[in-house]
Amino acid sequence: MAKLEEWKEKGVLIFFLPACSLELNLIEILWRRIKYQWIPFDAYGCFENLKERLGYVLANFGGKYDIIF
């Protein structure tokens, strides 16, 4: 607790987050967008199709596929 007081005096803000904050975890936001918006349902029919489509999305992330946070 002494460290918390020291940090507070220095203007450092400490935020305690739950162990699993899916809505705050950027990779979870990206993965949810990939799964539900960018990969079509028929890509889940076989592993090779899914792997190919996922590779395509990841290769084009930041261009064709983008998230504005």
ABEGO torsion letter per residue (X at the ends): XAAAAAAAAAGBBBBBBBABBAAABAAAAAAAAAAAAABBAAAAABAAAAAAAAAAAAAABGBABBBBX
